[in-house]
């Protein structure tokens, strides 16, 4: 079990916002939104800090209690989204714990601090195109920028 997690750096585009961090994975074309707690935990995954050290550091930064269980929960999400260098195995006691179960375990006051990673699949540049330029293969006029598909080609 990897007790010293390392955040993945390569192939990621990271944008820091006020209370969250957006991470775009260029390898999988997935975008991830890390809430403040998850972002702090991810930033502390430096390959030198243990889970308990990460919990202590994040607690100080949030000025709120963050225990190892919360860090493990975040690491599990980050690992599943391939935002860590190596897969992290959750302790057996926490394996499969949902966000709802985490809130129940930690209490209602912890809702704000529960780490959350939301992910979406981003379209590739080709998929994101809204219309096809003239000369492109088409199957309907709606696909063409000029609205005219003739003989399977945008006019």
N, C-alpha and C positions, 0 to 999 in steps of 0.2 A: 504494500500500500504506500503510495507516494504521499509523504507528510510534508514535503517542501514543494508546493506548487509553483510553476513558472508560467506566467502569462505569455501567450503566443504574440509575436510582434510582426513576423513576416506575412505578407499577403493581406494585411489589414489596413483599412483607412479609418482613422479614429478622429472623431470630432467631439470635443468637450463642450457641453452646454451647462447652463446654470445648475440644474439638479439631476442631470443624466449624461450619459456618454453614449454616442452613437458609434457603432462599429460595423463597417462594411467588410465582409470577407470576400476578397476578389477571387478566391479559389472556388468557393461554393455559390457565389452570387447571392449570399444571404446577408440581410441587414439585421443587426441586433441593437436593441435599446436597453441599456443597463441603467436601472434606477440608481440613486445616489449610493445606497448601501452596496449594491452589487458592483458598482464602478469602483468604490473605495477598496473593496475586497480584491477585485481584479488588479488594481494598481499595486496592491501590496504583494501580489504573487510574483516575487522577484527572484525566486530560486534560492533564497537564503532564509526567508521567514517561515516559521512553522505555523500551523493552524492557530495555536494559542497566541503566538505573537501577532498574527494578523488580527485576531479578535481583539486583542488589547489595543492595537494601533487604531483600528476602526472605531472602537468604543470612545477613544480620546477625541478623534476627529468629529464624531457625531454628537459627542457629549451625551451619549445614551448607551445603555448596556447592550453589548453585542457579544454573545457567547460563542463557543466553538461550534455548537450545533447550527447556529445561523451561518457561520462560515462554511461548514460542510455543505449545507443546503445550497449556498451560492456556488461553491466549487463543483457540485454535481451539475448544476445548470450550465455553468461555464464549460465544463468538460463535455457535456452532451452537445454543446454548440461549437465544439472544437476551438475554443478561445484559450485553451491551455496547451502548453507544449506536449504534455503527456496526459493520458487519461487518468483521472483520479478515482480511486475506489472509495466509496462511502463506507463508513463503519457499519457493520451488520445491523446495529440498533436503529440506524437512520435510513437504511436502504429503502428506497421507494416512498419516502415521505413526501406528501404533496404540500403545496403552499398552505392549503387550508389546515392540514394537520400541524404544520409548523406554527401557524398562528394560534391554534388551540394549545399546543405545548408551551409556547412562550407567553401566552396571555394577550389580551386585547391591546395593551399598551405597546406591544411590539409590532403591531400592524404597520406602522410607519417605517420601521427599520427593517422589515423583512426584505431580503434581497430579491429582486425580480429582474429576469432577463426575458424580454419579449423579442421574438424573431419573426422575420418574414422573408420569403424568397423574393429577391429583386429580379426584375426582368433583365435579360442581357440587352445590350444596345440594340441588337437586331429586333428583339421582341418589343422593345419600348418604342420603336418607330411607329408613328401614327398613320402613315400612309406610304405607299410605294411610289418611287419616282418613275418618270417615263422610261420605257424600255424594260421594266421589271416584269417578271412572270406574274400573272394574276389569274384568279378564278372568278372574280366578280368586280364590277365597277367601284363598289364601296371600298375596295382595297387601294385604289389608285388615288394619288394626290389630286389629279385633275378630274376624277370621277368617271373615267372612261377606260374600260377594259375591252380591248378589241382583239379577237383571235388569241387570247391567253397572254396578251402583253399590254401593259399600261401605255396608252397613247401619249 
